[in-house]
Amino acid sequence: FFPQVDSANAGRVLASDAAVFLKKSGLTDLVLGKIWDLADTDGKGILNKQEFFVALRLVACAQNGLDVSLSSLNLPVPPPRFTDTSSPLLLSGTASSDVPWAVKLEDKAKYDAIFDSLNPVNGFLSGDKVKPVLLNSKLPVDILGRVWELSDIDRDGMLDRDEFAVAMFLVYCALEKEPVPMSLPAALVPPSKRKPISVPGAMPLIPSSTSTKESHQSLPPVGILAAKTPLTQ
């Protein structure tokens, strides 16, 4: 990966070049900003090879649902994935369509039954209908907010049958004490969503115009603070 970003063979990577490359990981700008801050220890806006390796390692941690922190650096994780044809570890739209969906058939049948019991309208459930189901899990609100963000793949404020299955899958994972990933892994993107949407999904999760505090804590569809923040699309 390093020679791809250090094309001039200078032994260092500029912030602008690194940003373009790291965006191909499919992680949110918020997470990538945190990764950069940890890798660029003295804030000089340049990474040497060792610091760039730290950034790659943290990308891999985030893609596998681990904390983005220096304490995660020694944990065993597979190499990071980038959506780039010249990348040694290709994860492009074509390759991902062959990945089997992580939601098993028997689980999907259970999730479908819950979906139907919530009276979907035209095949969709609004945030208001999904919210009680999510809250019923007793998981922390920030986790539920991330579950919603990851499962509302087409960002329309509603869940269809497949998106609801993703939400339920993530909730059950969290209940089993498995971390909820920062970006949706390729294997969790429903086959019905794989063609029009780039696989790591969720870019940008947080519009640049919204402050991160607002978008994370108000959790529009699932929000406990819904009374204070108008639910705009």
Backbone torsions as a table, in degrees:
resi	resn	phi	psi	omega
1	PHE	NA	-36.2	-172.9
2	PHE	-60.1	-47.2	179.6
3	PRO	-61.5	-27.2	178.5
4	GLN	-64.2	-36.8	-176.7
5	VAL	-90.6	-34.5	178.8
6	ASP	-96.5	65.7	-174.4
7	SER	-66.5	-25.8	-179.4
8	ALA	-83.1	-1.6	179.7
9	ASN	58.2	41.6	-177.6
10	ALA	-90.3	-7.6	-179.2
11	GLY	80.2	11.7	178.1
12	ARG	-149.7	161.2	-176.7
13	VAL	-123.8	127.4	177.5
14	LEU	-78.9	153.9	-177.8
15	ALA	-56.5	-42.4	-176.6
16	SER	-63.8	-42.6	179.8
17	ASP	-68.2	-41.7	-179.0
18	ALA	-64.3	-38.5	-178.2
19	ALA	-62.0	-45.2	179.8
20	VAL	-60.0	-44.3	-177.6
21	PHE	-68.5	-46.5	-174.8
22	LEU	-67.7	-26.3	177.8
23	LYS	-60.8	-26.3	-178.3
24	LYS	-70.8	-4.7	177.5
25	SER	-76.0	-16.1	-178.4
26	GLY	81.8	3.7	178.4
27	LEU	-80.9	158.7	-178.7
28	THR	-72.1	158.0	178.8
29	ASP	-58.7	-35.1	180.0
30	LEU	-60.7	-47.0	-179.2
31	VAL	-67.9	-42.0	-179.7
32	LEU	-64.1	-35.9	177.1
33	GLY	-62.4	-41.5	179.2
34	LYS	-65.3	-40.7	179.1
35	ILE	-61.7	-44.2	-179.8
36	TRP	-61.7	-45.4	-178.1
37	ASP	-59.2	-38.3	-178.8
38	LEU	-73.0	-35.3	-176.9
39	ALA	-78.8	-41.3	-179.1
40	ASP	-86.5	75.6	-167.8
41	THR	-60.0	-39.0	-177.0
42	ASP	-101.0	14.1	172.1
43	GLY	62.9	32.0	-177.3
44	LYS	-90.5	-3.6	177.8
45	GLY	78.5	11.5	179.6
46	ILE	-136.3	142.9	175.6
47	LEU	-114.8	132.7	168.9
48	ASN	-82.3	-178.8	-173.9
49	LYS	-60.1	-44.1	-177.6
50	GLN	-63.5	-42.3	-179.8
51	GLU	-67.9	-35.6	177.5
52	PHE	-64.0	-38.2	177.8
53	PHE	-63.2	-37.2	177.0
54	VAL	-61.1	-44.3	179.7
55	ALA	-60.9	-44.4	179.7
56	LEU	-61.0	-41.7	-178.6
57	ARG	-63.7	-41.5	179.5
58	LEU	-68.5	-34.4	174.4
59	VAL	-60.4	-45.3	179.3
60	ALA	-61.4	-40.0	178.8
61	CYS	-61.6	-47.9	-177.9
62	ALA	-63.3	-39.8	-179.1
63	GLN	-67.0	-21.3	-179.5
64	ASN	-106.7	18.3	172.6
65	GLY	78.8	11.5	179.3
66	LEU	-90.7	162.7	178.5
67	ASP	-64.4	141.0	173.2
68	VAL	-86.0	90.2	179.0
69	SER	-154.5	160.1	-178.2
70	LEU	-62.9	-24.6	-179.9
71	SER	-70.4	-16.4	179.3
72	SER	-85.1	-8.3	-170.7
73	LEU	-62.3	-30.1	-176.8
74	ASN	-93.7	2.4	179.5
75	LEU	-76.6	145.7	179.5
76	PRO	-74.2	118.4	176.8
77	VAL	-136.4	151.0	173.9
78	PRO	-66.6	161.2	-178.9
79	PRO	-60.5	157.0	-179.9
80	PRO	-67.2	156.8	-179.5
81	ARG	-117.2	138.6	-179.9
82	PHE	-132.4	140.1	179.8
83	THR	-86.0	81.3	-178.5
84	ASP	-150.0	131.6	-174.4
85	THR	-64.8	-27.7	-178.8
86	SER	-88.7	-1.1	-178.4
87	SER	-74.1	138.1	179.8
88	PRO	-62.0	-27.8	178.8
89	LEU	-113.4	89.2	-172.4
90	LEU	-76.7	133.0	171.2
91	LEU	-136.3	74.7	-177.5
92	SER	-99.1	173.5	-178.9
93	GLY	-57.4	-36.0	-176.9
94	THR	-71.8	-43.6	-177.6
95	ALA	-64.2	-37.3	-172.4
96	SER	-71.5	-24.2	-176.3
97	SER	-65.9	-15.9	179.0
98	ASP	-90.5	-7.4	-178.4
99	VAL	-73.8	126.7	179.0
100	PRO	-65.1	145.4	-178.5
101	TRP	-69.7	135.6	-175.7
102	ALA	-69.0	-20.8	-179.0
103	VAL	-80.7	117.5	-177.0
104	LYS	-73.0	155.5	-176.6
105	LEU	-58.4	-44.3	-177.1
106	GLU	-68.3	-33.6	176.5
107	ASP	-69.4	-40.1	-179.4
108	LYS	-59.5	-39.0	179.5
109	ALA	-62.3	-40.0	178.7
110	LYS	-66.1	-44.5	-179.2
111	TYR	-65.1	-37.5	178.2
112	ASP	-61.5	-39.6	-179.6
113	ALA	-63.5	-41.1	178.0
114	ILE	-65.3	-43.4	-179.9
115	PHE	-56.0	-49.1	-178.1
116	ASP	-65.4	-32.2	-178.2
117	SER	-70.1	-15.0	-177.4
118	LEU	-93.5	11.7	177.5
119	ASN	55.2	64.7	177.7
120	PRO	-63.8	149.8	177.9
121	VAL	-109.0	119.6	-177.8
122	ASN	54.4	34.6	177.2
123	GLY	81.8	12.5	-179.8
124	PHE	-130.3	149.2	171.6
125	LEU	-112.4	131.8	177.1
126	SER	-75.7	165.4	177.7
127	GLY	-56.9	-36.4	-178.7
128	ASP	-62.7	-33.6	-179.5
129	LYS	-79.9	-30.7	-179.0
130	VAL	-79.7	-31.3	-174.3
131	LYS	-52.1	-49.9	-178.7
132	PRO	-61.6	-34.6	179.5
133	VAL	-65.0	-44.0	179.8
134	LEU	-65.7	-46.0	-178.7
135	LEU	-63.3	-29.8	-179.7
136	ASN	-62.2	-21.4	-179.3
137	SER	-73.5	-14.6	-179.2
138	LYS	65.0	17.7	176.9
139	LEU	-76.9	156.6	178.8
140	PRO	-58.9	148.6	-175.3
141	VAL	-62.1	-36.0	-179.0
142	ASP	-66.3	-35.8	177.0
143	ILE	-65.5	-44.3	-179.6
144	LEU	-63.7	-35.9	177.2
145	GLY	-62.0	-41.0	178.8
146	ARG	-68.5	-38.6	176.8
147	VAL	-57.8	-45.3	179.9
148	TRP	-62.5	-47.3	-177.6
149	GLU	-59.3	-40.8	-177.7
150	LEU	-73.2	-34.9	-174.4
151	SER	-84.5	-25.4	176.7
152	ASP	-82.0	72.6	-168.2
153	ILE	-63.0	-39.5	-178.5
154	ASP	-93.9	10.5	171.8
155	ARG	56.1	41.3	-179.8
156	ASP	-105.2	8.3	177.8
157	GLY	76.0	7.9	177.9
158	MET	-138.0	160.5	177.1
159	LEU	-115.7	131.1	170.4
160	ASP	-88.0	-175.0	-174.8
161	ARG	-57.6	-43.6	-177.5
162	ASP	-72.5	-40.6	179.3
163	GLU	-64.6	-37.6	178.6
164	PHE	-63.2	-38.3	177.8
165	ALA	-62.4	-38.6	177.4
166	VAL	-63.1	-44.2	179.8
167	ALA	-60.0	-46.5	-179.3
168	MET	-64.3	-40.1	178.9
169	PHE	-59.5	-46.1	-179.0
170	LEU	-66.7	-37.5	178.3
171	VAL	-63.2	-45.8	-179.9
172	TYR	-65.9	-35.7	174.7
173	CYS	-60.3	-46.1	-178.7
174	ALA	-63.5	-37.4	178.7
175	LEU	-66.8	-26.0	176.7
176	GLU	-87.1	12.9	178.2
177	LYS	68.8	21.4	172.9
178	GLU	-88.8	139.6	-177.7
179	PRO	-68.4	143.0	174.2
180	VAL	-81.5	125.8	-174.9
181	PRO	-65.5	160.4	178.2
182	MET	-78.1	-30.6	175.9
183	SER	-133.3	153.8	-173.4
184	LEU	-71.9	118.9	178.3
185	PRO	-63.3	151.6	-177.8
186	ALA	-54.1	-38.4	-176.3
187	ALA	-68.1	-17.9	-178.8
188	LEU	-94.4	-13.6	177.7
189	VAL	-69.1	121.9	-178.5
190	PRO	-60.2	143.0	179.1
191	PRO	-52.2	-32.9	-178.2
192	SER	-68.7	-15.4	-175.6
193	LYS	-107.3	1.4	-167.6
194	ARG	-80.0	-27.0	-174.5
195	LYS	-76.5	-52.6	-174.0
196	PRO	-77.3	-13.3	-171.1
197	ILE	-116.6	133.6	178.9
198	SER	-64.9	143.4	-161.8
199	VAL	-65.0	-48.2	-179.3
200	PRO	-61.6	-15.8	172.2
201	GLY	65.1	180.0	165.6
202	ALA	56.4	38.2	169.2
203	MET	-119.8	119.1	-9.1
204	PRO	-92.7	137.4	176.4
205	LEU	-71.5	-37.8	-175.6
206	ILE	-115.3	112.7	179.2
207	PRO	-60.5	142.1	-174.7
208	SER	-63.3	-22.1	-177.4
209	SER	-76.7	-18.3	-176.5
210	THR	-96.5	138.5	175.8
211	SER	-72.0	145.2	-176.4
212	THR	-62.1	-34.8	-179.6
213	LYS	-60.0	-45.2	-176.8
214	GLU	-65.8	-47.4	-173.0
215	SER	-71.4	-27.4	-179.8
216	HIS	-84.0	-38.9	-172.7
217	GLN	-86.7	-21.9	-179.8
218	SER	-85.3	-22.3	176.1
219	LEU	41.0	67.1	-166.2
220	PRO	-35.2	-63.9	-172.0
221	PRO	-74.5	-32.3	-172.6
222	VAL	-97.7	-3.4	-162.0
223	GLY	-59.2	134.9	170.6
224	ILE	-76.1	-26.9	-177.1
225	LEU	-90.8	21.5	-173.0
226	ALA	-58.2	-31.1	-177.5
227	ALA	-62.0	-32.4	-175.2
228	LYS	-85.8	-28.4	-175.2
229	THR	-115.9	125.7	179.4
230	PRO	-62.8	139.7	-178.1
231	LEU	-84.3	82.5	177.5
232	THR	-90.9	153.9	176.9
233	GLN	-66.9	NA	NA
